[in-house]
Amino acid sequence: MIRFSLFFLICLGLSISTFAQNMMTPELLWKVNRLSPIGITLDGKNILYSVTQFDAEGGEKTTKTYSMPIKGGTAVEIKDYNHLVADRSVSPDKTRKIEIEKVKIDKVLGTDHYPNFKESNVMIYDDLHYRHWDTWMDGTYNHLILKLNNSTEVDGIDILKDEPYHSPQMPFGGSEDFVWSPDGSKILYVSKKKKGKDYALSTNTDIYEYDVKTGTTKNLTEGMMGYDTHPEFSSTGTLAFLSMKRDGYEADKNDIVIVHNGTKHNLTQNWDGTVNGFAWSKDGKTIYFNAAVGGTTQLFSVEFNPASLNKMAPKIRQITSGDFDIAGLVGQVDNSFIVTRTDFNHAAEIYSVDLKSGKLTQLTNVNKEIYDNIALSTFQKRIVKTTDGKDMVTWVVYPPNFDPTKKYPTLLYCQGGPQSALTQFYSYRWNFQLMAAQGYIVVAPNRRGMPGHGVKWNEDISKDWGGQVMKDYLAAIDDVAKESYVDKDRLGAVGASYGGYSVLYLAGIHNKRFKTFISHNGVFNLRSMYGTTEEMWFTNWDAGGAYWEKDNPAAMKTYNEFDPSNLVKNWDTPILIFQGGKDYRVPIGQGQEAFQAAQLQGIKSRFIYFPEENHWVLKPQNSIIWHTEFFKWLKETL
């Protein structure tokens, strides 16, 4: 366990107090500029990026595009950039383009079946996959339509040939789901060519190759049973893509696979980690990727040497290190790589990474005025011993102007996923900087189930939702609570999704550690969750199966031992429950059931419902109300 001396912490507090005393607020958080990289210009001289600003009062947003010299300098606003950067939808010879359109295929609506009933509002389903994320299926599918470039033609060639499948994938797929071959003769695209129950039970996406001349299609990843995504060609024509092995496991180890002379080679199979995203080097000899490691996300490289593919494992090198995230990959420029970087105190900015030394140079500073005028929180990486003797990375975030001679209310943050990494992310909802600015210490453990600590650690949470991971949570809060500056009588637990489940489960086993709980879209009843969630592969894998499978030991353990609804008789602590009306991953009944269980037992509780929000809270005014109610509840109960 890493401990920090009282002298060090006092010095830390004194040094912070010399800076501006304004604090981050929910309203100010929505004024933070949101930067998104667009790419490097074709001539290699500039970086293009967009900056989005929100007007929370009016509910409007404004996005501007900027061009900045590749080594930094003055940024210039530009209006039209399409001719400045590569457009992956346009063929290499510029004669054709790909457009994404909705194609109506299935009869679902009342008017599909009863054309004369124009005022009807009916949906008719005979199979599963009738809704996904926040949208009910209406019989339309995302399709790639091939057209002549710079033409006004309405029709084009449907690459998916009126098949009832999506490409790009729903709900989050985009232009990364397709790519032209270097010679323009083929189009590669990602699709899960399954329907109904098969779609709801499987994660098996494949990469298909469409021949522009013949109109024929073949599956390039036949027999590869998990997610196969993000096809990209190198400058020398080698195909690389991301791949998971197991069907039904959405959080499986994500590897980089290349195709050389018709043979597939897994470049990262012997590396004990999972890849987020990747980009080819300019010369096609290296692939750069980012991945979680030790509670952060860093930049790595893996070599591609055709001569040694079958002789030795490719060399993998970690390029960057530090308490930050390499959040996005933009591209290589000479001996540097352009990335976006975040940490708990700073939203995404563009940096240049020296590929030899790993040194980062900041190129943009779109939020300088905001950060220069508020006191920032401080954070430390703490190593906590778990009950089974493992070292667990735990982030501890301190309030601005932290004074170690005082006592502070402390929040245990429970991460969602359940296999999502807890790194130096910058969230516009679960924002540690904002929580700390309101006077709370935040304890954020990298408990079982998180990438960045080896594949086994990542996988240990599946089918054990209420087991060792709950001991990990309690080990973290108990360890930090030993410190003199933690008010042990003012501990809370907060989280969303699986983090919300964690809060609801801890409410039944915490043995009076916590004084308050906040759960957002948390799973409460595993049986009704199984009956209403839309991605069945998720519950089948993580729960072990269906609740009626009495001869399935893994499933029975989940439903009998790890169900928060079985523990409500032990609830004795105030609880706030947020719920989105369009959340089909953790549907509304989960929040309703938890709230009613608390109310009927006379426990102080509150239910805050967002009818138009999904698993997240995306609208500015809703978000500010969410934060306001979040901190209002903490003031009432903690």
C-alpha positions, 0 to 999 in steps of 0.5 A: 500500500502506498501512503503519503506523508503528512508533510507531503500532503500539507505541502501539496495543500499549500501549493494549491492554495496559491492558485485561483480559488474558483472551482469547477461547477456543473454549469462550468463543466458544460462550458468546457470546449470539446475538441475532436481531431479531424486529421492531418492534411494531405500535405502533412503540414497541418492538423485539423480539429473541431471545437464544440461549445454548448449553450446550456441555457438555450440547449444549442451547440456551436462547432467550429473547425480549425487548422493548426501547423503540425508543430503547433502555433496559431490556429485558424478557423476554416469553413471547408476542409473536405479537400484538405484531408483524406476522405475514406468514403471516396475511392482512391481514383476519386471516381466513386464514393460511399454513402450511408443510407437507411434501407427499408426491408422488414415489415414492422410498422402498422402501416407496413401491414395495414397501408390504409391505417395511416394514423396507426401507431403499432409495431409488430415483431415475430423475433428478438432484436426488436430494439437496441440501445435507445431505438426500436427497430422499424424495419430499416437498416444501415446500408452502404450505397456506392455512387459516382463521386461529385454526382447528384444521382439519387440511386446507387448500388446497394453493396449489401444487396437489400440484405437485412443486416447493418453496415455500419453497425448499430448503434455506434458504427461509423466510417471506421466500419468500411474502407477501400482497398488501395487499388479501389477495386474492393470495398471492405465492410463490417457487418453482423449478418444475423437476424432475430434471436441469432443477432441478440445472442451473438457478437460475431461480426465479420469483415466482408470484401465487396468486388466493385467490378463483379458485385460479388462479396466474400467473407474475409473472417469466416470462422473467426467467431468474435468481433472483427472490426476496424479494417485498415490498409497500410501504405504498402497494401497490408490489411490489419483489423481488430479481432476478438476470439469468442462469440458472445463475449463483448469484452474479450481480448482485442487483438491486432490481426494482419493478413499477409500473402493470404494468411492471417497473423495475430500480432498481439496474441502473446501480449497480456493486454487488450487493444483500444484502437490502432493506426499504421505507420507511414512506411507500413512497418509498424502499427501504433495502438493505444491500450489500458495499462496500470490505470492509464491508457498509453501509446504502444507500437508493434512491429510488422516484419514479414520475414519473421512472422512465423519465427518469433513474436513481434516486438511490442513497445510501450512508448508513453508513460505517466498519469494521463490517457492517450485517448485518441490516435490521429496519425504519424508525422515524421518521427512523431505521432499526433494524439489526444490526451486527457487526465482527471483535470483536463479534457482532450487536447492535441499532443505530439509524441516523440516516437523515440523518447515518448515525450509529449508536446502540447499543441492545442490549449482550447480550455486554457482560460477555464483551467487557468481560473479554477483551482484543480484537484490533485490525484494520487495512484495508491496500491491497495491489497485485496482480500486475496493478496493482489495489488489493486491500483486505486485512484484517490482524487483530492479536493482543490486546496486540500488540507490533510489536517481536516476531515472530508466526506469521501465517495467510492466510485464504482465503474460501469462496464463491467469490463470498462477501464478506469483510467485518466478519462475526462467525463462530462458526467462522472467527472472526478474534478467536479466531484472533488471541487464540491469538497469530496475525496473520490476513491476509484479502484481498478477492481476486478474486471478492468483492462490494464492489469492482465487478461485474467484480471479483466476476465475474473468478473464474468459470472462473479458480479457479486463475488471478489469484485465486491471485496475489492470495492470494500478493500479500497474504501476501507484502506483509504478510510484509515487516513486521518483526513477521511471522515469515516462517518461520511462515506458514500458509494456512487456509480452507473450501469454495472457501477449502479448494480454495484451500489445496489448490491453494496447497499445490502452487504456494506455493514453500515460503512456507507451513509448514502448511495447513488445509482444511475441506470443500475441493474437491480433484478437480474431475472427481469434484466434478463427478460428485458435487456436487448443484447442477450450475449451480454447477460448470457456471458456475464451471468452464465445463462438464463435464470430458468437453467436450473442445471447450470451452476454458473447461472444459478449462482448468479441469480441466487447469490449476486442479485441485489433484489435478494438483499433488499431486506438488508437495506438501511441507507438513503438511496438516490436512483436515476433512470433513463426512459430510453435505456434499453440496455438497463431498462426502466423497470430496474430503477423502478423496482429499486425505488419501490423496494426502498420506498416500501421499506421506509428508506429515504429515497428519490427517483429521478427519471429522464424520459428522453435520455438513454443509458447516458445523459446527453442533453445539456440542461438535463445534465446540469439538473443531473449534477445539481440533484447529485450534489443536492442529495449528497448534501442532504444525506452525507 
